[in-house]
Amino acid sequence: MTRIALVALVALSQLTIAAPAHAKKTWSFSPKRGFVDDQMAFDASGNRLAYIHTDSATFLEIIVLDTQSKQKKLKINVDKPRRVPRALSFTPDGSKIVFVWMDGYKGTHAAMLFDASSGKLLKESKVGQKARVLAFGGQQVLVLRDDVADKKGNHRHVVTAYRTRDFRRVKAARLAVGADNRLRKPKLRLIYWEPGHVTLVGLRKGRYDRKRDIRLPDRAVRYHLLTRKTSWDYAPKKLMAWTKVINMRPKYSEQYRFLKVNDDYTKLYYVDRENQLSTIALPVKWVLYEHKSLVQHETWDGKTLYFSMTIDPVNKLAVARQKADKERCDIYRLDDGGKATPIGKVHTGKRKFSWIVGRSHFAYLRKLKGFGRGGKTLELHSY
C-alpha cells in the first residue's frame, strides 16, 4: 500500500460510523432457570410480544408481554415440554396464538392453537413432516406437508392448508414429481419450491411458432397447488443472469424474497419474487460489516423482509487506526423498491443473537454460549 493510500485510509477511519440510531431498551428478562427460546412473535399492533420460556425437559411456557406496560399478561403452560418449538405466531386479529412444534425424536411437526386472552388450548393439528404458517387466499393458514419418495426417486407431495383461526381445513392437494423433476399435469419442469410447498416455479416448454418456423423460448410459470392454477407466466430475457439467480434459490427455499452477499463480499444483493436482482445500498460503509453476518427474516405473509448485519470489530478502518470497533448488530427493514430503512442497533457483547421486529419494537435475544438453541437474556427495544 502506498503512503498516500495509507494516509487516506487512516483519515477515513477517523470518521464517525454512520448507523441506525440506538433503539431504546425498555425491558429485559433473564430467567433464573431454563432459557428463552428463539421463537418469538409480535401481534399485528405491536402491543404484545409472545416468547417461550423452557428448559426443554421439565417445563415449557408461552409468555405474552404487554409492550406498553411491560407487564406479563398471560402464561400458557404447554404439556410435553420436550416439544421443540419451531414457530410462534399471532393470528391477524390477535385473538389466537399458533405454536408450531417438532418431535425431537421423529422429526415430525404439528401445531397447537391457543386463545390469546385466556391461554386455553383450543385445538391441536394433525401431524406432518413439515409445518408452516403463511398466507393463502387472503387469510393466514397453517400448512402441513408430507413428501414421499419411491425407490426410483419419484416424489409425491401432499399439502393441506388449515385456517389458523380455528384449524378447519381449507384446501388439500397432491402432486407427483418425477425423478427428472418433471410434472405430468401441468406439464412443467420443476425449478424450485416456494415456502410451504404451496406454490412452485417451473419451466413450460416454449410453443412452436409455425409462421416463423421456430421454437419460442421456455417460460417460467408459478403454479399454485391448492388452486391448481398458474400465474406469472414469464420468458426470461437475459437467460444467463436469470439462471444465476435461480441457482441461488436452493439456499433460500423458505423465503419468497431474499438477500445475499455476492461471491467477492463487496455487495449485498436483493432477489425479489420474480427473480429480479438488484443491489442494496446501506447507510453504513460496507467495509465495516462482517460479510458473513447477514441474518434475515421474512414475515409470515411474505410482505416484509427484515435483516441485520454485524459490525466487524477488526474491519479495515479499525485496523488502520489501530483501535477495534465494538461489535454491533444493525437491524433494517427492506422497503418496496429495495430501500433499506434502519430500525435500530444493539451492541452484541460478542454474543450470538436472534431478533424479531414488530410495529414499534423489536425483541433481541442474547444467545447462550456453547448452546445452539435459546438465550440467556431477552430484551425489548423501542424504535
SEDOFI-649948 format. One record per residue: residue in one letter; x, y, z of N, C-alpha, C in turn. Coordinates in steps of 0.05 Angstrom, whole numbers, plus 32768, in hexadecimal, padded with zeros to 4 digits. Layout:
<atoms>
aXYZXYZXYZ
...
</atoms>
This chain:
<atoms>
m80117FE88000800080008000801280198000
t800C802C7FEF801C80457FED801780568006
r80298069800A8027807B8021800D808B801F
i8007809580067FEF80A580037FD680958009
a7FD5807D7FFF7FBD806C80047FBA80668022
l7FD1806180307FD0805B804D7FC68073805C
v7FD0808B80557FC780A480627FA980A8805E
a7FA080A380457F8380A6803F7F728092804F
l7F7C807A80527F6D806580607F6B806D807E
v7F81807680897F81807E80A67F6E809580AA
a7F6F80A980987F5D80C0809A7F4080B78099
l7F3A80A580877F1F809B80847F16808D809D
s7F29807F80A97F22806F80C17F1B808180D9
q7F22809A80D87F1C80AC80EE7F0080B680EE
l7EF280B180D77ED680BB80D57EC480AB80E7
t7EAF80B880F17E9B80AB81017E8C809780F0
i7E88807F80FA7E79806B80EC7E5C807280EA
a7E53807680D17E36807C80CE7E27806380D4
a7E10806580E17E01804D80E97DE5805480F1
p7DD4804080F37DBA804580FE7DBD8050811B
a7DAA806081237DAA806A813F7DA780538152
h7DB3805581697DB08041817E7D9380408186
a7D87802881837D6C8024818D7D6D802581AC
k7D57802D81B87D56802F81D57D4D801581E1
k7D5E800A81F27D567FF182007D427FF98216
t7D2B7FEC82157D167FF382287D0F7FDC823C
w7D1A7FC482377D137FAD82497D277F978243
s7D2D7F8782577D3D7F6F82537D357F598267
f7D3B7F41825F7D347F29826F7D4B7F15826E
s7D567F0E82857D6A7EF982877D607EE3829A
p7D577ECD82907D4B7EB882A17D5F7EAC82B4
k7D567EA682CD7D677E9982E07D6B7E7C82DA
r7D587E7082CD7D5B7E5482C47D517E5282A7
g7D5D7E3F82997D557E3C827D7D617E53826C
f7D547E5782557D5D7E6B82427D457E758232
v7D4A7E8B82237D367E9582107D3C7E8981F5
d7D277E7D81E97D2B7E7081CF7D2D7E8581B9
d7D367E7D81A17D397E8F818B7D1F7E98817E
q7D0A7E8881817CF07E8E81747CE17EA48183
m7CDB7EBA81757CCE7ED181817CBA7EDC816D
a7CA77EEC81767C947EF881637C877F118170
f7C847F26815F7C747F3D81667C587F3B8159
d7C447F4681667C2A7F4781597C2B7F5E8145
a7C157F6081357C157F74811F7C187F918128
s7C0E7F9681407C0F7FB2814B7C2A7FB88157
g7C3A7FA3815D7C537FA7816B7C517FAB8188
n7C397FA881937C347FAD81B07C387F9481C1
r7C3C7F7D81B47C417F6581C37C587F5581B7
l7C697F4B81C87C7F7F3981C07C7B7F1E81CD
a7C7B7F0981BD7C7A7EEE81C87C967EE181C5
y7C9E7ED481DB7CB87EC681DA7CB67EAD81EB
i7CCA7E9C81E97CC97E8181F57CDF7E7F820A
h7CD77E7782237CE97E7282397CE97E54823E
t7CFF7E47823D7D007E2A82407D1B7E21824A
d7D1D7E0782537D377DFB82577D397DE28245
s7D267DDF82337D257DC9821F7D217DAD822B
a7D1B7DAC82457D187D9282527D007D918265
t7CFF7DA482787CEA7DA3828D7CD47DB8828A
f7CD97DCE827B7CC37DE182787CC77DF0825E
l7CB07DFA82537CB07E0A823B7C997E1D823D
e7C9F7E37823E7C8B7E4C82427C8B7E60822A
i7C737E6782227C717E7D820E7C687E95821E
i7C787EAA821E7C737EC3822D7C6A7ED9821A
v7C557EE882217C4D7EFF82117C527F188221
l7C627F2A82167C6A7F4382237C5C7F5A8216
d7C517F6C82277C467F85821D7C5E7F988218
t7C627FA081FF7C7A7FB181F97C777FCD8203
q7C5F7FD6820A7C5C7FF182157C607FF28233
s7C527FE182417C557FE1825F7C6C7FD08269
k7C777FBF82577C8D7FAC825E7C847F988272
q7C6A7F9282737C5F7F7E82867C5A7F648276
k7C5F7F4E82847C597F3482787C3B7F2F827B
k7C2D7F2E82647C107F2C82647C067F0F8264
l7C177EFC825C7C0D7EE182597C257ECD825B
k7C207EB782687C337EA182687C247E878261
i7C2D7E7A824B7C217E6182427C347E4A8248
n7C2C7E3882587C3C7E20825E7C367E0B8249
v7C4A7E0482397C477DF182247C4F7DD5822E
d7C3D7DC1822A7C447DA782337C5A7D9B8221
k7C667D85822A7C7C7D78821B7C927D8C8215
p7CA07D9682297CB57DAB82257CCC7DA38214
r7CCE7D8A820B7CE47D8381F97CDD7D8A81DC
r7CC67D9581D87CC07D9F81BD7CD57DB481B5
v7CDE7DB3819D7CF27DC781947CE37DDD8185
p7CE37DF6818F7CD67E0C81827CE27E128167
r7CD07E1581537CD97E1B81387CCF7E36812D
a7CB87E3F81387CAD7E5981307C977E618143
l7C947E7B81457C7F7E8781567C737E9E8147
s7C587E9F81467C4A7EB481377C307EBC8144
f7C2A7ED581437C0F7EDF81497BFE7EDD8130
t7BE47ED781337BD27EDA811C7BD07EF88115
p7BC87EFF80FC7BC77F1B80F57BB67F2C8107
d7BA07F2281127B907F3281247B9A7F318141
g7BAF7F2281467BBB7F2281617BAD7F118175
s7B987F03816D7B887EF481817B937ED88187
k7BA47ECE81767BAF7EB3817A7BCD7EB38177
i7BDA7E9E81827BF77E9A81807BFB7E7E8174
v7C0B7E7D815F7C127E6381527C2E7E5C815A
f7C307E4481667C4A7E3A816F7C517E21815E
v7C657E24814D7C6E7E0E813C7C867E00814A
w7C857DE6814C7C9A7DD7815A7CA37DBF814B
m7CBA7DB481527CC57D9D81457CCA7D87815A
d7CC57D6E81527CCC7D5781627CEA7D53815F
g7CFA7D5781747D177D5581727D217D39816B
y7D117D25816F7D197D0A81687D117D01814C
k7CF87D0881457CEE7D00812B7CF37D148115
g7CF67D2E811D7CFA7D4381097CE07D4D80FC
t7CC97D4281057CB07D4C80FB7CA77D668108
h7C947D7380FB7C8B7D8E81047C6D7D8E8108
a7C647D9F811A7C487DA4811F7C447DBF812C
a7C2B7DC781327C277DE1813D7C107DE08152
m7C117DF481647BFD7DF781787BF17E138176
l7BD77E15817A7BC97E2F81787BBF7E378194
f7BC87E4E819D7BC07E5881B87BB07E7281B6
d7B9E7E7681C97B917E8F81CC7BA47EA381D8
a7BA77EBA81CB7BBC7ECE81D37BB47EDE81EC
s7B9B7EDB81F57B927EE9820D7B927ED78225
s7B887EBE82227B867EAC82397B9D7E98823A
g7BAA7E9382237BBF7E7F82227BB47E63821E
k7B9A7E60821A7B8E7E4682177B967E3981FD
l7B9D7E1F81FE7BA37E1081E67B897E0B81D7
l7B877E1481BF7B6F7E1281AF7B6F7DFA819D
k7B867DF481917B877DDE817F7BA47DD68179
e7BA87DBD81727BC37DB481697BC07DAA814C
s7BD47DAF813C7BD37DA781207BDB7D8A811D
k7BD87D8181057BE37D6780FE7C017D6980FC
v7C0E7D5380F77C2B7D5280F67C347D5080D9
g7C497D5F80D27C547D5E80B77C737D5E80B8
q7C7F7D5980A17C9C7D5A80A17CA67D7680A6
k7C987D89809B7C9F7DA6809F7C857DB680A4
a7C897DCC80B27C727DDE80B77C7C7DFB80B3
r7C6A7E0C80A97C717E2880A47C587E3980A5
v7C5A7E5180B17C457E6580B07C4B7E78809A
l7C387E7C80887C3C7E8F80727C217E998068
a7C217EA880527C097EB480477BFF7EA48030
f7BE57EA0802F7BD87E9380187BBB7E9C8016
g7BB47EA47FFE7B987EAD7FF97B8F7EC4800A
g7BA27ED680107B9B7EEE80207B997EE9803E
q7BA17ED280487BA07ECD80647BB97EBE806D
q7BBD7EBE80887BD37EB080937BCC7E928097
v7BDE7E81808E7BD87E6480907BF17E55809B
l7BEB7E3E80A77BFF7E2B80AF7C017E168099
v7C197E12808F7C1C7DFE80797C2C7DE78084
l7C217DCF80817C2F7DB680877C357DA8806D
r7C4D7D9E806B7C557D9080527C647D778058
d7C617D6480457C6F7D4A80467C797D44802B
d7C927D3B802A7C9F7D3480107CA77D168012
v7C9F7D077FFF7CA67CEA7FFE7CB47CE47FE4
a7CCB7CD77FE67CDB7CD07FCF7CDC7CB27FCB
d7CDA7CA87FB27CDD7C8C7FAD7CFA7C857FA7
k7CFF7C6C7FA17D1A7C637F9D7D267C6F7F83
k7D157C787F717D1F7C837F587D257CA17F5A
g7D1E7CAD7F717D227CC97F747D0B7CDB7F6D
n7CF47CCE7F677CDB7CDE7F627CD07CE77F7C
h7CC47CFF7F7D7CBA7D0A7F957C9C7D0F7F94
r7C8F7D0B7FAA7C727D127FAC7C707D267FC3
h7C677D3E7FBD7C657D547FD07C477D577FD8
v7C427D587FF27C277D5C7FFD7C277D75800E
v7C177D8880087C157DA280167BF97DA7801F
t7BF67DAE80397BDC7DB480447BDD7DCF8053
a7BCA7DE0804D7BC97DFA805A7BB17DFC806D
y7BB67E0780857BA27E0A80997BA27E2880A1
r7B8A7E3480A37B8A7E5080AC7B917E5180C9
t7BA17E6580D07BAC7E6580EC7B987E6E8101
r7B827E7A80F97B6F7E84810D7B617E6D811B
d7B5F7E55810E7B517E3F811A7B5C7E238112
f7B727E2381017B7E7E0B80F87B6B7DFA80E6
r7B577E0680DA7B467DF880C87B547DF680AD
r7B517DDF809F7B5F7DDB80867B537DED8070
v7B657DF980617B5D7E0B804B7B607DFD8030
k7B777DF2802B7B7D7DE480127B927DCF8016
a7B927DBC80047BA77DA780047BAE7DA17FE7
a7BC67D997FE27BCF7D927FC77BE57D7E7FC7
r7BE77D6F7FB17BFC7D5C7FAD7C097D627F92
l7C237D5D7F917C327D617F787C487D4D7F75
a7C497D417F5E7C5E7D2D7F587C747D3B7F48
v7C8D7D377F517CA47D437F437CB77D2C7F3D
g7CBE7D297F247CD07D137F1C7CEC7D177F25
a7CFC7D027F237D187D037F2B7D277D177F1A
d7D1D7D1D7F027D297D317EF17D1F7D4D7EF6
n7D107D517F0C7D047D6A7F147CEE7D747F01
r7CE27D627EF27CCD7D697EE07CB17D627EEB
l7C9E7D747EE57C827D707EED7C727D677ED5
r7C607D557ED97C4E7D4D7EC37C387D617EBF
k7C2D7D6B7ED57C177D7E7ED37C1A7D937EEA
p7C1F7DAC7EE37C247DB67EC87C3F7DAD7EBE
k7C447DAF7EA47C5D7DA67E987C727DBC7E9D
l7C817DB87EB37C967DCA7EBA7CAF7DBB7EC4
r7CC57DC87EC37CDD7DBD7ED07CE27DCE7EE9
l7CE17DC07F007CE47DCE7F1A7D007DDC7F1C
i7D007DF57F237D197E047F287D1D7E077F46
y7D097E117F547D0B7E137F717CF07E157F7E
w7CEF7E0E7F987CD77E117FA87CD87E2B7FB6
e7CC07E377FBB7CBE7E4E7FCD7CB57E457FE8
p7CB57E577FFC7CAF7E4E80187C967E3D801B
g7C997E28802B7C837E1680317C7B7E03801B
h7C897E0580047C827DF47FED7C667DF97FE3
v7C5C7E117FE97C417E197FDF7C437E227FC2
t7C597E2E7FBB7C5E7E367FA07C797E2D7F97
l7C7C7E2A7F7C7C967E237F717C9A7E347F58
v7CB37E367F507CBA7E437F367CC67E2E7F24
g7CBB7E2C7F0C7CC57E187EF97CC87E247EDE
l7CD47E157ECC7CD87E1E7EB07CC47E107E9E
r7CB67E1F7E8E7CA47E147E7A7CB17E167E5F
k7CB17E007E507CBE7E007E367CB27E147E23
g7CC37E237E167CB97E377E037CA97E2B7DEC
r7C947E397DE47C847E2F7DCE7C917E327DB4
y7C887E237DA07C947E257D867C857E3A7D75
d7C947E4D7D6A7C897E627D597C8B7E597D3C
r7C747E527D317C747E477D167C7B7E5C7D01
k7C727E757D057C787E8A7CF17C967E8F7CEF
r7CA47E8F7D057CC07E957D057CD17E7B7D05
d7CC37E647D087CD17E4A7D087CE77E497D1D
i7CE07E527D357CF37E517D4B7CE57E487D65
r7CF47E3E7D777CEA7E377D927CEF7E507DA4
l7CDA7E5A7DAF7CDC7E727DC17CEA7E6A7DDB
p7CF67E7D7DE97D047E777E027CF27E6B7E17
d7CFD7E5A7E287CEE7E4F7E3F7CE57E667E51
r7CCF7E627E5F7CC47E767E707CC37E6D7E8D
a7CCA7E7F7E9F7CC87E787EBC7CAB7E7D7EC5
v7CA17E6A7ED47C857E6A7EDD7C837E657EFB
r7C737E747F097C6D7E6E7F257C547E5E7F27
y7C557E467F337C3E7E347F357C357E327F52
h7C1B7E367F567C0F7E357F717C027E1A7F75
l7C0E7E0A7F877C047DEF7F8B7BE77DEE7F95
l7BE07DFF7FA87BC67DFE7FB47BAF7E077FA2
t7BB57E197F8F7BA07E227F7D7BA37E167F61
r7BBA7E097F5C7BC07DFC7F437BC07E107F2C
k7BC97E287F327BCA7E3D7F1F7BE77E477F1C
t7BEC7E537F057C077E5E7F007C057E7D7EFF
s7C1B7E897F057C1D7EA67F037C3A7EAD7EFD
w7C3F7EC77EF87C5A7ED17EF27C677EC07EDC
d7C5C7EC37EC47C677EB67EAC7C7C7EC87EA1
y7C967EC07EA17CAB7ED37E9A7CC17EC57E8A
a7CCA7ED27E757CE17EC87E657CF97ED87E6C
p7D0D7ECC7E7A7D267EDB7E817D337EE77E69
k7D387F017E6A7D457F0F7E547D647F0B7E55
k7D6F7F0C7E6D7D8C7F087E707D907EED7E7E
l7D917ED87E6E7D917EBD7E787DA87EB87E8C
m7DC07EC17E857DD77EBB7E977DD37EC97EB2
a7DCB7EE17EB27DC77EF07ECB7DB07EE37EDB
w7D9B7EDB7ECE7D847ECE7EDB7D8C7EB37EE7
t7D9C7EA47ED87DA67E8A7EE27DB87E8E7EFA
k7DC87EA37EFB7DD97EA87F117DC97EAC7F2B
v7DB27EBB7F287DA17EBF7F3F7D937EA67F48
i7D8A7E967F347D7C7E7D7F3A7D8F7E6A7F4A
n7DA87E6A7F437DBB7E597F517DBF7E617F6E
m7DB77E7A7F757DB97E827F917DA17E787FA2
r7D8B7E727F957D727E6B7FA27D737E547FB6
p7D817E3E7FB07D807E277FC37D877E2E7FE0
k7D997E427FE47DA07E497FFF7D8B7E5A800D
y7D777E637FFE7D637E75800A7D477E6B8004
s7D437E5080067D2A7E447FFF7D137E4C8011
e7D197E5680297D037E5F803B7CFD7E7C8039
q7D067E8980247D017EA680207CF77EAB8004
y7CE47EBE80017CDC7EC77FE77CF07ED97FDB
r7CFB7EEA7FEC7D107EFD7FE47D287EFA7FF6
f7D3F7F017FED7D567EFE7FFE7D6D7F117FF8
l7D807F13800A7D987F2280077DB07F0F8006
k7DC47F177FF87DDD7F067FF67DF57F187FF2
v7E0A7F1280017E237F207FFD7E317F137FE4
n7E3B7F247FD27E467F197FB97E607F097FBF
d7E6A7EFB7FAB7E807EE87FAF7E9A7EF57FB8
d7E9F7F0E7FB07EB87F1A7FB97EB37F2D7FD1
y7E9C7F2A7FDE7E967F387FF77E977F577FF5
t7E8F7F617FDE7E917F7E7FDB7E757F8C7FD8
k7E607F7B7FD57E457F867FD07E307F767FDE
l7E197F827FE37E027F747FED7DED7F737FD8
y7DE67F5B7FCF7DD27F587FBA7DB67F537FC6
y7DA27F5C7FB77D867F577FBE7D797F497FA7
v7D6C7F337FAC7D5D7F247F987D407F247F9F
d7D2F7F2F7F8D7D137F307F927D057F167F8A
r7CEB7F157F8D7CDC7EFC7F887CDC7EF57F6A
e7CE07F097F597CE27F037F3C7CFE7EFF7F33
n7D117EFC7F467D2D7EF57F417D3C7F0C7F33
q7D347F257F397D427F3C7F2F7D577F437F44
l7D707F477F3B7D867F4C7F4E7D8D7F6A7F4E
s7D927F757F667D9B7F907F687DAE7F927F7F
t7DBC7FA97F817DD07FAD7F967DC47FC07FAB
i7DC87FB97FC57DBD7FC87FDB7DD37FDB7FE6
a7DCC7FF47FE97DDE80087FF57DD7800B8012
l7DEB800C80237DE7800F80407DF38029804A
p7DE98035805F7DF4804E806A7E0F804B8077
v7E178032807D7E30802C808A7E4480228074
k7E5D802B80767E71802280637E7380038063
w7E717FF8804C7E707FDA804A7E897FCE8056
v7EA07FDB80547EB97FD0805D7EB97FCC807B
l7EA77FD9808A7EA67FD680A77E987FBC80AF
y7E887FB0809E7E797F9880A57E887F7E80A1
e7E837F6B80B37E8C7F5080AF7E7A7F448099
h7E877F3C80837E777F35806B7E677F1B806E
k7E6E7F0B80837E5F7EF280877E497EF5809D
s7E447F0E80A57E337F1280BC7E157F1780B5
l7E0F7F16809B7DF47F1B80927DDF7F08809F
v7DCB7F1480AC7DB47F0580B77D9B7F1180AB
q7D887F0180A27D707F0C80967D577EFD809F
h7D417F0B80A27D277EFF80A97D117F0B8098
e7D017EFA808C7CEA7F03807D7CD17EFE808D
t7CBE7F11808D7CA67F0E809C7C957EF88090
w7C827EED80A07C737ED680977C647EDA807D
d7C5C7EF380787C4D7EF9805F7C5F7EFF8048
g7C7A7EFF804C7C8D7F0480377C8E7F21802D
k7C817F33803C7C807F4F80337C987F60803C
t7CA47F5880527CBA7F68805D7CD27F578063
l7CE97F62805C7D037F5480617D147F658074
y7D1C7F5A808A7D2E7F67809D7D497F59809C
f7D5E7F6880A17D797F5C80A17D8B7F6B80B4
s7DA27F5E80BA7DB67F6B80CB7DD27F6580C0
m7DE47F7780C57E007F7480C07E0F7F7C80D9
t7E267F6F80DE7E367F7480F67E507F8180F0
i7E567F9680FF7E707FA480FC7E877F928104
d7E9B7F8F80F37EB37F7F80F87EC57F918109
p7ECC7F8981227EDD7F9981337EF87F9F8127
v7F027F8D81167F1D7F91810A7F1A7F9580EC
n7F077FA680E47F037FAD80C87F1B7FBD80BE
k7F1D7FC280A57F357FD080997F397FEB80A5
l7F247FFA80AA7F27801580B57F31801480D2
a7F27800080E17F307FFD80FD7F4D7FF580FE
v7F557FE480EC7F717FDC80EB7F837FF480E4
a7F7A800580D27F8A801C80CA7F8E802F80E1
r7F7A803280F27F7E804581087F8880378121
q7F8C801C811F7F97800C81347F85800D814D
k7F6B800C81497F58800B815F7F3F7FFC8156
a7F397FE781647F227FD6815C7F087FE58161
d7EF47FE0814F7ED97FEA81547ECA7FD68165
k7EB57FE081717EA37FCE81817E927FBD816D
e7E8F7FA481737E7E7F9381627E617F9C8166
r7E547FA181507E397FAD81517E277FA1813C
c7E0E7F9B81447DFA7F9181327DE97FA88128
d7DE87FAC810E7DD77FC181017DBF7FB380F4
i7DA77FBA80FB7D8F7FAE80F17D817FC180DD
y7D787FB580C67D6C7FC580B17D517FB880A8
r7D417FC9809C7D297FC0808E7D2D7FC58070
l7D287FB2805F7D2A7FB680427D0F7FBF8038
d7D0D7FD7802F7CF47FE380257CF07FDD8008
d7CD87FE37FFE7CD27FE07FE27CE67FF07FD2
g7CEF7FE47FBC7D037FF27FAC7D207FEB7FB4
g7D237FDB7FC97D3D7FD27FD17D4C7FE57FE2
k7D3F7FF87FEF7D4D800B80017D4F7FFF801D
a7D67800180297D6B7FF780447D67800E8058
t7D53800B80697D4C801E807E7D5780158099
p7D68802480A77D72801C80C17D5C801A80D6
i7D5D800580E67D4B800080FC7D5980078116
g7D717FFE811A7D7F800381337D997FF48134
k7DA97FF981487DC37FEC814B7DC77FE48168
v7DD47FCD816C7DD97FC381877DF67FB88188
h7E047FC0819D7E1F7FB481A17E1C7F9781AB
t7E2A7F85819E7E257F6981A27E327F5E81BB
g7E477F6B81C57E567F6081DB7E657F4681D3
k7E6A7F4481B97E787F2D81AD7E697F1381B2
r7E4E7F1581B37E3D7EFD81B67E2C7EFA819C
k7E277EE181957E147EDC81807DF97EE68188
f7DE77EE981757DCD7EF5817B7DB87EEC8167
s7D9F7EF1816F7D897EF0815C7D767F078162
w7D657F0D814F7D537F2481537D3A7F218143
i7D267F3181497D0D7F33813A7D037F4F813C
v7CF77F5981267CEE7F7581257CD07F778125
g7CC57F8A81357CA97F9081357CA47FAC812B
r7C8C7FB6812F7C847FD081247C947FE78130
s7C997FE7814A7CA87FFD81567CBE7FF38169
h7CC17FD9816B7CD67FCD817C7CE47FB7816D
f7CFB7FB081767D077F96816E7D117F888187
a7D107F6D81867D1A7F5D819C7D367F528194
y7D487F5481A77D647F4C81A27D6C7F3781B7
l7D747F1F81AE7D7B7F0981C07D997F0581BF
r7DA57F0881D77DC27F0381D97DC67EE581DE
k7DD37ED781CC7DD47EBA81CC7DE77EAF81E1
l7DE17E9681E87DF27E8781FA7E0D7E8081ED
k7E227E7F81FC7E3C7E7881F27E3E7E5981F0
g7E477E4F81DA7E4B7E3281D77E327E2281D5
f7E1B7E2F81D07E027E2181CD7DF37E2E81B6
g7DEC7E1F81A27DE07E2A818A7DC57E35818D
r7DB67E2C81A17D9A7E3381A37D957E4581BB
g7D867E5B81B77D7E7E6C81CD7D927E8081D7
g7D897E9081EA7D9A7EA681F47D977EAA8212
k7DA97EB9821D7DA97EBF823A7D9B7ED88241
t7D997EEB822E7D8B7F0582347D7B7F0E821B
l7D627F1482217D507F1F820C7D4C7F3C8212
e7D4F7F4D81FD7D4C7F6A82007D377F7481ED
l7D297F8881F67D157F9681E57D1F7FB281E0
h7D217FBA81C77D2B7FD481BE7D157FE281AF
s7D117FFC81B47CFE800C81A57D0E801B8190
y7D01802181797D0E803081647CFB80438157
</atoms>
